[in-house]
Amino acid sequence: MEPSFIMSLRQSRTLRGLRLSAVLLTVTIAGCSLNPFAGDKESAAPTPVSRSVPEGATSIDPSSRSAQTMPQRAAPPAAQRLTQIPLAAGAPNEYIVKRGDTLWDISGTFLKDPWYWPEVWYVNPQVENPHLIYPGDKLSLVMIDGRPRIMLSRGNAYRLSPQARVTQLDEAVTSIPYEQIAAFLSRGLVLERSQIERLPYVLAIRGDRLMAGAGNDIYVRGGSADPTGTRYSVVKIGEELIDPDDNKPVGYQGIYVGEGALSRGGDPATVTLSDTTREALAGDRLLPEAVDIPLNFFPQAPETAIDGRIISVVDGVSLIGQYQVIVLNRGSRDGLGPGDVLSVFQAGETVRDRFANRSFLASAGGVLGGFGGEKVVLPDEEAGTVMVFKVYDRISYALVMEATSDIHVKDAVRSPD
């Protein structure tokens, strides 16, 4: 029989061990539920709200939205939401991810509405980086507890790739086709007034010239101490963009002038223009050529009801098609975030009803038969789908993912049904 003080000591150690295990279990459970983007710092306006993925975080996590920046709304139970999500016609039981696929493409393979991907994604805890998808991975459509789910299993193509361990994040499937929109973004922008005031500007042109073109040097002030060789896009500040809903300015059109590289630092610094599409003038502004776009985010319906309009298209065309970049008059203050999907609606035309309250003979013919009558606004018609990828306070950039009809500036954008 052990002495009582030894038994008491053992009991005390056992209790402490149980308490420590309980604490560790609690921390582990809390850590599993943490938002993997919680460490991302939100930039102050007018820096765009970006929820891009840091190394080691998840890239397609349905819980990635920041509670601090996004208004919350009550969501129906998961089972209720899932029963409302139709699968795509001919949805396969399995799909092998190919190089060049985007998350939108893959979502559309399984779902009629690709933005409902978060509702059916099933995280495999046994798979390394379960939120990242790579070429060669196999996605399987299965039923779990009576609900459709999409599961991931790693493909041999990923494991055998000699560069997989080095370029792992670069090889992961992105949400949007970056290559197809980079050209649009480098040649057209909408700038907020406060943003314009902080941009470096062209002070003068070397050689006492009034205009500069490719091969000319320009003197620049107002920039940061960037290393030699840093590339810039030169933009001219164009017309003011007005929000058609309240007639208030939301920004200015940035007209692409050309590009160049920093050849000498200082104040003023020297930038050598390498390519121009129009003359660069004193007062033009410079933007870093690198485009900051979060490539990995989840397509999903907005968390708040959105009803806005297209106020500009980046390359200035009158008809807007797939993979063109548009500017919306809604932003973070309205609840929009990267990855949000919106439906585009053509505004219904106004016609005259020459048949109402008139006799058949009076409305069917005669010289005046086509005149007069009550004005009637026809219903808005759905014309396509866009996905938001960069958000400011009052405006946001979106990419046209589908265009089922002609899309124009001033068409409406709304939360999908």
VEXMI-647713 format. One record per residue: x, y, z of N, C-alpha, C in turn; residue in three letters. Coordinates in pm, whole numbers, padded with zeros to 5 digits, always signed. Last residue first. Example, Ala and Ser with C-alpha at 12.3 -4.5 7.8 and 13.67 -1.06 7.14 Angstrom:
+01285-00225+00708+01367-00106+00714+01290+00003+00787SER +01319-00569+00780+01230-00450+00780+01320-00330+00780ALA 
This chain:
-03034+03466-05874-03149+03403-05809-03109+03270-05748ASP -02751+03680-05803-02817+03573-05879-02934+03515-05801PRO -02771+04031-05760-02742+03902-05701-02817+03794-05778SER -02711+04223-06060-02786+04188-05940-02740+04054-05886ARG -02664+04496-06271-02602+04376-06213-02670+04349-06080VAL -02786+04650-06574-02797+04623-06430-02719+04497-06393ALA -02607+04857-06806-02689+04739-06775-02683+04713-06626ASP -02421+05057-06835-02547+05093-06770-02645+04977-06758LYS -02272+04912-07121-02259+05003-07007-02400+05048-06966VAL -02404+04588-07217-02369+04727-07243-02342+04799-07111HIS -02407+04279-07385-02395+04349-07256-02344+04489-07284ILE -02604+04053-07572-02521+04173-07570-02524+04239-07433ASP -02610+03727-07411-02666+03830-07499-02573+03950-07493SER -02462+03568-07256-02565+03502-07335-02634+03599-07430THR -02158+03543-07143-02238+03646-07209-02337+03577-07301ALA -01973+03474-06850-02064+03425-06953-02141+03543-07011GLU -01789+03632-06713-01766+03488-06724-01851+03427-06834MET -01634+03929-06702-01750+03867-06765-01719+03718-06786VAL -01513+04041-06395-01480+03973-06520-01606+03908-06574LEU -01497+04356-06230-01555+04224-06247-01517+04171-06384ALA -01403+04589-05981-01376+04529-06111-01440+04391-06115TYR -01597+04844-05814-01527+04715-05817-01505+04673-05961SER -01655+05124-05593-01653+05059-05723-01582+04925-05712ILE -01634+05221-05337-01758+05246-05410-01765+05177-05545ARG -01394+05093-05236-01503+05134-05149-01635+05146-05226ASP -01303+04810-05442-01274+04935-05374-01396+04974-05292TYR -01197+04489-05540-01300+04572-05480-01241+04696-05415VAL -01182+04239-05785-01107+04344-05714-01206+04450-05668LYS -01353+04054-05895-01221+04008-05854-01139+04114-05784PHE -01677+03927-05956-01597+04036-05899-01460+03982-05859VAL -01806+03795-06248-01749+03764-06117-01655+03876-06073MET -02116+03775-06430-01985+03835-06405-01937+03794-06267VAL -02325+03659-06688-02278+03642-06551-02140+03704-06539THR -02609+03769-06892-02480+03707-06865-02449+03700-06717GLY -02861+03873-06931-02768+03877-07044-02634+03811-07016ALA -03208+03875-06869-03075+03833-06826-02982+03820-06946GLU -03403+04165-06919-03368+04031-06964-03226+03996-06923GLU -03673+04348-06775-03529+04330-06794-03501+04185-06832ASP -03986+04398-06954-03906+04339-06846-03757+04338-06880PRO -04071+04726-07087-04060+04582-07099-03970+04525-06988LEU -04285+04979-06998-04146+04934-06987-04143+04782-06990VAL -04504+05168-07194-04487+05047-07113-04339+05007-07116VAL -04720+05439-07247-04581+05393-07243-04568+05275-07146LYS -05022+05422-07440-04956+05425-07310-04812+05374-07321GLU -05071+05612-07745-05075+05493-07662-04993+05508-07536GLY -04918+05745-08048-04997+05752-07926-04992+05621-07849GLY -04904+05581-08367-04873+05690-08275-04963+05681-08152PHE -04978+05403-08563-04858+05373-08486-04821+05479-08385GLY -05207+05508-08689-05218+05386-08608-05097+05359-08522GLY -05234+05718-08853-05197+05749-08715-05198+05624-08626LEU -05309+05596-09092-05188+05679-09088-05141+05702-08945VAL -05418+05255-09052-05438+05398-09064-05307+05472-09049GLY -05446+04991-08807-05404+05051-08932-05428+05199-08932GLY -05508+04898-08552-05446+04807-08648-05397+04874-08774ALA -05638+05075-08390-05503+05038-08352-05431+04956-08458SER -05886+05112-08507-05804+05231-08480-05659+05193-08452ALA -05984+04852-08516-05959+04922-08640-05868+05042-08620LEU -06010+04790-08243-05919+04714-08327-05884+04790-08453PHE -06010+05074-08020-06077+04976-08105-05975+04907-08193SER -05836+05092-07708-05865+05145-07841-05934+05034-07922ARG -05723+05011-07467-05835+05106-07464-05863+05169-07600ASN -05413+04925-07616-05493+04937-07494-05599+05045-07508ALA -05258+04944-07840-05377+04860-07847-05468+04876-07725PHE -05026+05070-07822-05126+05137-07903-05254+05055-07915ARG -04800+05115-07597-04909+05020-07615-05020+05090-07691ASP -04467+05183-07671-04603+05237-07658-04705+05127-07686ARG -04181+05095-07471-04260+05093-07594-04397+05154-07565VAL -03860+05084-07350-03990+05149-07331-04062+05154-07465THR -03674+04782-07278-03705+04900-07357-03842+04956-07319GLU -03503+04678-06983-03613+04662-07075-03644+04792-07149GLY -03155+04639-06958-03272+04717-06921-03380+04702-07027ALA -03014+04323-06913-03037+04434-07005-03164+04506-06961GLN -02835+04213-06636-02966+04226-06698-02968+04346-06791PHE -02614+03974-06498-02630+04098-06574-02767+04097-06642VAL -02549+03850-06172-02616+03834-06301-02633+03971-06365SER -02243+03790-05998-02362+03870-06022-02419+03837-06159LEU -02041+03659-05740-02096+03641-05874-02227+03719-05886VAL -01743+03722-05563-01888+03735-05571-01934+03730-05717ASP -01469+03730-05569-01533+03601-05585-01683+03609-05598GLY -01422+03993-05339-01367+03912-05447-01431+03773-05450PRO -01738+04145-05237-01605+04097-05211-01554+04015-05328GLY -01985+04385-05137-01920+04304-05239-01780+04262-05195LEU -02112+04558-04962-02106+04416-04927-02042+04328-05030GLY -02095+04822-05006-02222+04760-05039-02224+04611-05010ASP -01837+04879-04952-01936+04937-04861-02075+04880-04888ARG -01707+04759-05166-01702+04695-05035-01805+04751-04939SER -01932+04849-05435-01803+04810-05382-01814+04749-05244GLY -02076+04942-05748-02092+04886-05615-01958+04835-05567ARG -02070+05002-06016-02088+05110-05920-02125+05058-05782ASN -01808+04824-06192-01942+04832-06134-01950+04947-06035LEU -01638+04772-06492-01637+04842-06363-01782+04857-06317VAL -01503+04480-06658-01598+04590-06644-01585+04651-06506ILE -01317+04303-06892-01321+04357-06757-01413+04478-06754VAL -01402+04005-07072-01369+04147-07068-01393+04198-06925GLN -01484+03743-07080-01349+03771-07033-01306+03916-07050TYR -01732+03792-07330-01669+03708-07230-01523+03748-07207GLN -01813+04142-07407-01820+03997-07423-01744+03925-07314GLY -01993+04434-07479-01905+04366-07384-01925+04216-07397ILE -01987+04703-07702-02046+04574-07668-01946+04493-07586LEU -01812+04919-07706-01953+04944-07679-02027+04816-07641SER -01493+04939-07536-01579+04894-07644-01726+04915-07605VAL -01301+05010-07339-01380+05113-07405-01469+05068-07518GLY -01163+04838-07181-01102+04872-07309-01191+04961-07395ASP -01328+04832-06945-01189+04873-06940-01132+04912-07075VAL -01636+04995-06919-01566+04875-06963-01422+04915-06989VAL -01854+05123-06664-01743+05139-06759-01694+05001-06799SER -02071+05067-06510-02047+05209-06541-01932+05228-06638ILE -02332+04853-06450-02202+04863-06516-02181+05009-06555ILE -02501+04877-06132-02492+04892-06276-02348+04885-06323ARG -02687+04692-05878-02603+04802-05926-02603+04808-06077GLY -02773+04535-05611-02845+04586-05726-02769+04709-05775ASP -02741+04264-05389-02673+04366-05470-02762+04405-05587ILE -02777+04147-05066-02847+04170-05192-02782+04287-05266ALA -02482+03981-04942-02588+04081-04930-02655+04096-05067THR -02304+03794-05017-02366+03775-04887-02475+03878-04859GLU -02320+03677-05359-02288+03777-05256-02362+03749-05126PRO -02230+03339-05445-02328+03446-05448-02293+03547-05339ALA -01895+03261-05556-02010+03243-05469-02106+03360-05486GLN -01578+03127-05616-01697+03190-05675-01818+03159-05589PRO -01310+03185-05399-01421+03098-05428-01533+03173-05498PHE -00980+03251-05523-01091+03278-05435-01210+03196-05483PHE -00687+03330-05644-00750+03216-05581-00856+03261-05483ASN -00580+03563-05737-00618+03463-05836-00696+03348-05775LEU -00609+03893-05675-00617+03765-05605-00666+03658-05702PRO -00385+04105-05837-00515+04039-05846-00511+03912-05762ILE -00210+04370-05916-00237+04292-05795-00377+04234-05803ASP +00010+04401-06175-00132+04406-06140-00157+04314-06023VAL +00288+04603-06238+00238+04477-06182+00094+04495-06138ALA +00344+04865-06299+00289+04781-06404+00234+04650-06351GLU +00244+05141-06102+00328+05020-06113+00264+04924-06211PRO +00162+05435-06287+00117+05326-06202+00216+05210-06213LEU +00168+05785-06325+00235+05657-06342+00183+05557-06240LEU -00004+06045-06513+00030+05972-06391+00093+05837-06424ARG +00060+06363-06672+00017+06223-06676+00067+06150-06552ASP +00196+06600-06643+00073+06582-06566+00017+06443-06573GLY +00309+06626-06975+00328+06665-06836+00194+06656-06763ALA +00224+06337-07179+00230+06481-07151+00260+06505-07004LEU +00276+06108-07438+00280+06133-07294+00302+06282-07271ALA +00071+06019-07713+00176+06104-07657+00162+06117-07505GLU -00006+05665-07742-00036+05807-07762+00071+05889-07694ARG +00113+05429-07700+00002+05428-07795-00049+05569-07823THR +00453+05325-07650+00344+05421-07629+00237+05402-07736THR +00731+05189-07488+00621+05165-07580+00510+05265-07548ASP +00930+05283-07323+00964+05176-07417+00855+05152-07519SER +01064+05566-07165+00946+05505-07226+00990+05402-07329LEU +01238+05588-06872+01254+05576-07017+01134+05501-07074THR +01236+05815-06609+01175+05694-06663+01190+05698-06815VAL +01403+05954-06338+01396+05945-06484+01336+05810-06524THR +01295+06168-06065+01350+06044-06120+01333+06045-06272ALA +01382+06498-05928+01297+06402-05999+01372+06279-06046PRO +01495+06273-05720+01379+06362-05722+01416+06489-05800ASP +01591+05927-05782+01612+06065-05740+01483+06143-05742GLY +01703+05689-06034+01625+05734-05920+01653+05879-05888GLY +01672+05596-06369+01753+05668-06270+01661+05717-06159ARG +01494+05442-06507+01635+05433-06546+01727+05506-06450SER +01209+05261-06487+01289+05358-06412+01435+05340-06447LEU +01040+05210-06797+01112+05159-06682+01193+05270-06617ALA +00705+05219-06942+00848+05247-06939+00909+05193-06811GLY +00420+05258-07158+00491+05198-07046+00639+05229-07057GLU +00119+05448-07229+00235+05366-07266+00299+05307-07142GLY -00148+05529-07184-00059+05606-07272+00057+05520-07320VAL -00483+05459-07105-00348+05405-07120-00269+05487-07223TYR -00672+05652-06894-00649+05620-07035-00503+05578-07053ILE -00891+05606-06639-00749+05611-06666-00722+05564-06808GLY -01168+05789-06539-01118+05692-06635-00969+05712-06654GLN -01229+05833-06193-01191+05890-06322-01138+05779-06412TYR -01509+05807-05962-01371+05792-06005-01349+05856-06139GLY -01759+05871-05888-01701+05755-05822-01555+05733-05862VAL -01973+06150-05838-01853+06094-05902-01798+05977-05820PRO -02330+06103-05835-02209+06143-05766-02088+06079-05835LYS -02585+06023-05915-02518+06132-05989-02395+06186-05916ASN -02697+05799-05811-02705+05919-05728-02635+06040-05792ASP -02692+05614-06025-02796+05604-05923-02810+05731-05841ASP -02477+05646-06191-02608+05683-06244-02718+05678-06139PRO -02184+05794-06093-02276+05687-06054-02416+05724-06102ASP -01958+05900-06336-02068+05937-06247-02153+05814-06219ILE -01621+05961-06394-01729+05863-06401-01833+05894-06294LEU -01456+06208-06583-01508+06166-06454-01621+06066-06475GLU -01215+06131-06837-01339+06190-06788-01383+06131-06655GLU -00871+06070-06756-00979+06100-06848-01101+06157-06779GLY -00539+06103-06715-00664+06109-06640-00775+06157-06733ILE -00328+05870-06869-00384+06005-06872-00516+06002-06797LYS -00058+05671-06754-00200+05688-06784-00236+05836-06783VAL +00199+05440-06791+00167+05583-06791+00020+05597-06832VAL +00320+05182-06592+00227+05220-06697+00198+05369-06682SER +00657+05084-06517+00536+05161-06489+00449+05168-06614TYR +00908+04883-06361+00828+04921-06477+00698+04990-06434ARG +01233+04919-06236+01091+04906-06204+01008+04959-06321THR +01491+04988-06294+01432+04882-06373+01286+04859-06343GLY +01601+05062-05967+01616+05083-06111+01563+04962-06188THR +01351+05047-05704+01481+05011-05764+01481+05039-05913PRO +01182+05339-05566+01181+05207-05630+01317+05175-05691ASP +01091+05531-05353+01228+05497-05389+01233+05355-05446ALA +00788+05664-05501+00866+05608-05392+01005+05571-05443SER +00705+05980-05666+00710+05835-05651+00789+05793-05529GLY +00708+06251-05716+00600+06198-05633+00603+06049-05611GLY +00806+06298-06062+00809+06331-05919+00693+06261-05848ARG +01004+06241-06349+00888+06204-06267+00911+06247-06124VAL +01078+06301-06685+01116+06326-06546+00991+06316-06460TYR +01132+06074-06954+01044+06167-06883+01093+06181-06740ILE +01288+06010-07265+01295+06010-07119+01197+06111-07063ASP +01183+05814-07553+01208+05940-07482+01216+05918-07332ASN +01108+05567-07650+01248+05605-07661+01283+05734-07591GLY +00781+05661-07744+00875+05552-07717+01018+05597-07744ALA +00732+06011-07660+00692+05883-07716+00793+05777-07682GLY +00607+06321-07533+00706+06214-07532+00647+06088-07592ALA +00581+06678-07584+00523+06544-07583+00634+06441-07588MET +00741+06898-07567+00606+06910-07513+00539+06774-07500LEU +01088+06896-07470+00978+06856-07558+00844+06879-07488ARG +01340+06938-07360+01247+07051-07372+01135+07020-07472ASP +01479+06714-07310+01499+06777-07439+01403+06891-07465GLY +01244+06520-07123+01383+06554-07154+01394+06611-07295ARG +00961+06666-06981+01013+06571-07080+01153+06615-07121ILE +00825+06679-06646+00876+06739-06770+00930+06629-06859ALA +00666+06531-06465+00699+06671-06440+00738+06742-06570LEU +00424+06295-06432+00524+06343-06526+00545+06493-06503VAL +00383+06160-06098+00335+06228-06218+00452+06273-06305TYR +00271+05906-05864+00375+05990-05924+00326+06047-06057PRO -00036+05929-05674+00044+05868-05780+00155+05962-05826LEU -00204+06053-05499-00084+05989-05443+00006+05929-05549ARG -00418+06143-05645-00335+06243-05578-00207+06183-05521GLU -00542+05906-05720-00472+05986-05821-00375+06083-05754ILE -00666+05831-05480-00561+05747-05536-00477+05825-05636GLN -00857+06025-05448-00752+06017-05348-00636+05932-05397SER -01019+05965-05676-00950+06093-05664-00834+06084-05565ARG -00969+05639-05824-01035+05728-05731-00953+05855-05714GLU -00971+05518-06157-00895+05566-06042-00980+05656-05955LEU -00987+05248-06362-01069+05353-06303-01001+05391-06173VAL -00792+05163-06651-00819+05164-06509-00925+05267-06477LEU -00611+04986-06895-00728+05064-06861-00761+05052-06714GLY -00403+04817-06946-00431+04923-07042-00559+05000-07012ARG -00381+04613-06767-00263+04698-06784-00290+04817-06875SER -00626+04485-06792-00598+04561-06672-00478+04653-06687LEU -00612+04358-07041-00715+04458-07016-00676+04548-06899PHE -00400+04181-06997-00385+04288-07096-00489+04397-07075ALA -00508+04006-06806-00394+04092-06770-00380+04207-06867ALA -00702+03834-06891-00746+03965-06842-00630+04059-06810ILE -00590+03599-06972-00683+03663-07063-00729+03801-07016GLN -00433+03510-06763-00366+03551-06886-00459+03629-06978GLU -00618+03430-06565-00542+03553-06549-00484+03602-06681TYR -00911+03298-06550-00800+03291-06646-00720+03421-06648PRO -00978+03227-06200-01009+03296-06325-00890+03286-06419ILE -00882+03062-05996-01026+03082-06010-01064+03142-06144SER -00629+02811-06066-00675+02943-06024-00824+02959-06053THR -00472+02520-05949-00575+02576-06036-00621+02710-05980VAL -00120+02533-05879-00258+02511-05838-00355+02580-05934ALA +00133+02606-05943+00071+02505-06027-00076+02485-05992GLU +00209+02782-05746+00196+02834-05882+00122+02736-05971ASP +00232+02619-05522+00124+02715-05527+00102+02770-05667LEU +00461+02459-05605+00334+02401-05567+00218+02499-05580GLN +00718+02457-05706+00621+02553-05758+00478+02510-05724THR +00850+02253-05561+00907+02387-05568+00803+02490-05607VAL +00713+02020-05584+00747+02065-05449+00801+02207-05447ARG +00686+01993-05862+00567+02011-05778+00603+02067-05641ALA +00873+01941-06047+00875+02075-05992+00762+02098-05891GLN +00831+01683-06138+00960+01712-06073+00965+01849-06008PRO +00535+01513-06072+00590+01634-06133+00720+01671-06064SER +00420+01306-05942+00538+01275-06021+00601+01397-06083LEU +00197+01417-05817+00304+01362-05734+00433+01340-05813ARG +00036+01496-06031+00086+01596-05936+00207+01542-05860TYR -00023+01259-06152+00046+01362-06230+00105+01468-06140ALA -00168+01111-05972-00026+01078-05989+00050+01185-06063ASN -00387+01320-05773-00353+01243-05892-00204+01216-05901GLY -00569+01305-05470-00451+01350-05542-00421+01259-05660ARG -00914+01366-05460-00806+01271-05435-00690+01310-05524SER -01196+01529-05328-01068+01540-05398-00977+01424-05360LEU -01551+01539-05378-01433+01501-05301-01309+01506-05390MET -01852+01695-05350-01739+01676-05441-01614+01654-05358ILE -02183+01577-05276-02056+01638-05234-01950+01608-05340ARG -02532+01580-05225-02419+01569-05319-02298+01642-05266PRO -02670+01405-04944-02643+01531-05013-02527+01513-05109ARG -02704+01181-04786-02813+01218-04874-02792+01347-04951GLY -02461+01156-04657-02580+01190-04578-02693+01241-04667ASP -02319+01207-04960-02286+01193-04819-02404+01244-04738ILE -02243+01101-05278-02354+01137-05189-02310+01108-05046MET -02004+01247-05509-02055+01139-05424-02173+01192-05343VAL -01790+01304-05761-01922+01346-05715-01983+01229-05639LEU -01444+01368-05742-01552+01269-05748-01680+01327-05692SER -01153+01459-05907-01267+01508-05831-01382+01411-05852LEU -00811+01405-05909-00941+01349-05943-01047+01404-05849LYS -00533+01585-06049-00618+01547-05937-00751+01493-05987ASP -00417+01681-06281-00399+01540-06249-00481+01494-06131GLY -00346+02005-06156-00364+01917-06272-00331+01773-06237PRO -00486+02063-05826-00375+02062-05920-00410+01978-06043TYR -00626+02261-05572-00651+02165-05679-00540+02178-05783ILE -00644+02301-05221-00576+02333-05346-00601+02222-05448LEU -00753+02210-04992-00825+02318-05058-00760+02359-05190HIS -00581+02020-04882-00708+01974-04942-00784+02083-05015PRO -00289+01974-04829-00347+02093-04891-00481+02061-04958ASN -00306+01623-04841-00223+01740-04816-00277+01859-04895GLU -00586+01450-04720-00514+01497-04838-00433+01622-04802VAL -00741+01388-04504-00623+01305-04525-00539+01350-04643GLN -00961+01555-04510-00855+01585-04413-00729+01503-04435PRO -01115+01688-04772-01057+01561-04734-00943+01584-04636ASN -01410+01871-04784-01267+01874-04753-01220+01737-04708VAL -01628+01911-05037-01605+01828-04919-01456+01819-04897TYR -01854+02136-05178-01714+02098-05161-01696+02024-05030TRP -02106+02233-05197-02090+02090-05222-01945+02043-05203VAL -02101+02503-05147-02204+02424-05081-02182+02274-05096GLU -01907+02622-05307-01880+02606-05163-01981+02515-05093PRO -02039+02625-05570-01933+02528-05537-01910+02514-05386TRP -02215+02803-05669-02258+02726-05551-02158+02618-05513TYR -02126+02916-05900-02095+02987-05777-02145+02914-05652TRP -02218+02766-06120-02085+02740-06065-02058+02806-05931PRO -02508+02613-06163-02463+02746-06122-02329+02732-06053ASP -02495+02343-06222-02561+02433-06316-02520+02576-06289LYS -02189+02169-06162-02305+02243-06114-02364+02329-06224LEU -01971+02036-06283-02056+01963-06188-02189+02034-06161PHE -01862+02219-06458-01870+02079-06499-01967+02002-06412THR -01849+02456-06322-01953+02442-06423-01966+02301-06475GLY -01621+02407-06169-01750+02420-06102-01863+02398-06201SER -01427+02412-06371-01451+02288-06298-01588+02292-06229ILE -01440+02681-06451-01463+02572-06546-01502+02444-06474ASP -01373+02810-06208-01503+02834-06270-01538+02722-06367TRP -01114+02727-06170-01214+02683-06075-01355+02702-06132LEU -00978+02630-06489-01000+02727-06381-01106+02671-06289THR -00726+02446-06666-00859+02457-06605-00861+02572-06506ASP -00462+02429-06730-00540+02532-06797-00681+02544-06745GLY -00442+02081-06700-00369+02207-06699-00447+02309-06781ARG -00731+01920-06555-00633+01939-06662-00562+02073-06645LYS -00861+01682-06333-00824+01822-06355-00714+01831-06460VAL -01103+01452-06405-00959+01468-06386-00921+01610-06425ILE -01400+01360-06245-01337+01453-06339-01189+01465-06304TYR -01691+01153-06208-01551+01183-06181-01499+01280-06285GLU -01951+01163-06281-01923+01113-06147-01779+01143-06107ASN -02055+01464-06458-01986+01335-06447-01973+01291-06301PRO -02368+01594-06557-02255+01605-06463-02188+01470-06445ALA -02577+01627-06735-02469+01536-06770-02349+01547-06680GLY -02634+01951-06632-02683+01843-06717-02565+01757-06760ALA -02524+02015-06298-02520+02044-06441-02575+01924-06518ALA -02755+02010-06021-02632+01969-06087-02640+02003-06235LEU -02908+02272-05831-02914+02167-05933-02777+02136-05990PRO -02973+02338-05513-02861+02353-05606-02868+02241-05709ILE -03148+02305-05309-03183+02404-05408-03077+02419-05516GLN -03042+02135-05129-03155+02084-05207-03196+02181-05316THR -02853+02299-05009-02810+02197-05103-02923+02145-05187LEU -03001+02460-04836-02934+02520-04950-02899+02415-05055ARG -03090+02269-04647-03188+02342-04726-03124+02404-04849GLN -02848+02187-04538-02931+02090-04608-03033+02159-04697ALA -02755+02423-04416-02684+02367-04531-02771+02271-04609ALA -03010+02671-04343-02931+02552-04311-02871+02491-04435PRO -02959+03007-04474-03042+02891-04444-02955+02772-04410PRO -02799+03277-04305-02799+03180-04414-02888+03063-04377ALA -02818+03618-04244-02856+03486-04199-02863+03392-04318ALA -02526+03803-04314-02669+03781-04330-02699+03639-04289ARG -02282+04058-04254-02330+03923-04237-02480+03917-04261GLN -02056+04249-04448-02178+04241-04370-02227+04097-04367PRO -01708+04221-04431-01826+04183-04505-01947+04181-04412MET -01492+04281-04272-01519+04369-04384-01648+04338-04456THR -01482+04095-04069-01464+04235-04034-01504+04328-04147GLN -01500+03844-04176-01617+03893-04102-01605+04041-04070ALA -01396+03756-04493-01359+03825-04370-01481+03883-04301SER -01423+03431-04628-01467+03569-04627-01441+03633-04491ARG -01362+03161-04638-01252+03258-04648-01295+03402-04637SER -01497+02925-04632-01509+03010-04514-01411+03125-04518SER -01438+02780-04859-01566+02849-04855-01585+02936-04732PRO -01125+02808-05001-01192+02778-04877-01324+02851-04871ASP -00920+02786-05192-01060+02779-05230-01144+02739-05110ILE -00674+02808-05073-00704+02894-05186-00849+02889-05227SER -00539+02833-04743-00622+02766-04841-00660+02862-04952THR -00188+02898-04681-00330+02910-04653-00409+02839-04761ALA +00068+02873-04772+00029+02787-04663-00117+02797-04628GLY +00099+03208-04863+00153+03073-04873+00116+02994-04750GLU -00222+03377-04882-00080+03370-04847-00033+03226-04853PRO -00451+03458-05130-00408+03354-05039-00260+03361-05009VAL -00655+03758-05125-00569+03660-05190-00507+03570-05084SER -00856+03942-05086-00850+03825-05001-00768+03717-05068ARG -00854+04287-05084-00803+04168-05150-00796+04054-05051SER -00980+04589-05158-00999+04481-05063-00958+04352-05132VAL -00747+04833-05276-00854+04738-05298-00859+04633-05189PRO -00705+05145-05119-00643+05020-05156-00750+04913-05168THR -00791+05400-05054-00865+05328-05157-00796+05200-05202PRO -00868+05230-04743-00916+05284-04872-00818+05389-04921ALA -00617+05008-04612-00707+05121-04599-00749+05171-04736ALA -00619+04651-04642-00560+04782-04668-00663+04890-04653SER -00620+04395-04410-00701+04472-04503-00640+04611-04520GLU -00401+04127-04383-00427+04264-04343-00509+04334-04449LYS -00461+03793-04290-00442+03891-04397-00479+04028-04348ASP -00528+03619-04091-00403+03692-04076-00378+03794-04183GLY -00757+03497-04180-00770+03592-04070-00643+03673-04050ALA -00778+03307-04367-00741+03439-04417-00738+03541-04303PHE -00875+03082-04251-00734+03081-04291-00687+03214-04345PRO -01067+03109-03963-01060+03154-04102-00913+03156-04145ASN -01079+02819-03754-01034+02956-03782-01038+02985-03930LEU -01138+02566-03692-01250+02648-03740-01208+02788-03775SER -00905+02458-03601-00962+02402-03723-01073+02488-03778CYS -00866+02602-03365-00778+02627-03479-00834+02573-03608GLY -01062+02486-03203-01075+02628-03242-00988+02658-03363ALA -00953+02230-03180-01084+02248-03242-01102+02391-03287ILE -00711+02295-03049-00710+02229-03180-00841+02248-03252THR -00801+02407-02811-00724+02490-02903-00725+02429-03042VAL -00928+02179-02702-01005+02301-02731-00934+02389-02831THR -00709+02008-02672-00819+01971-02761-00902+02091-02799LEU -00559+02152-02484-00504+02128-02618-00613+02091-02717LEU -00738+02139-02266-00700+02269-02323-00647+02251-02465VAL -00747+01863-02220-00870+01934-02256-00838+02068-02321ALA -00483+01816-02151-00537+01753-02271-00662+01824-02318SER -00472+01963-01912-00387+02002-02025-00440+01942-02155LEU -00654+01814-01754-00683+01955-01784-00602+02001-01906ARG -00515+01570-01744-00648+01576-01807-00683+01718-01844LEU -00284+01649-01607-00273+01596-01743-00406+01601-01816GLY -00395+01723-01362-00329+01825-01443-00315+01778-01587ARG -00490+01473-01279-00585+01582-01303-00523+01690-01391LEU -00244+01337-01253-00345+01289-01347-00444+01398-01380THR -00123+01483-01049-00062+01483-01182-00163+01438-01287ARG -00301+01421-00839-00284+01561-00881-00225+01568-01020SER -00264+01147-00816-00395+01198-00856-00386+01341-00906GLN +00002+01146-00731-00033+01086-00860-00168+01136-00908ARG -00025+01276-00483+00058+01336-00586+00023+01281-00722LEU -00186+01092-00347-00238+01228-00373-00160+01296-00483SER -00010+00877-00331-00136+00863-00407-00194+00999-00441MET +00181+00997-00168+00220+00957-00304+00096+00940-00390ILE +00038+01038+00066+00086+01160-00003+00130+01125-00146PHE -00021+00778+00155-00131+00863+00106-00080+00983+00029SER +00197+00515+00040+00161+00622+00133+00057+00714+00071PRO +00065+00213-00101+00147+00333-00110+00104+00434-00005GLU +00086-00119+00000+00000+00000+00000+00090+00124+00000MET 
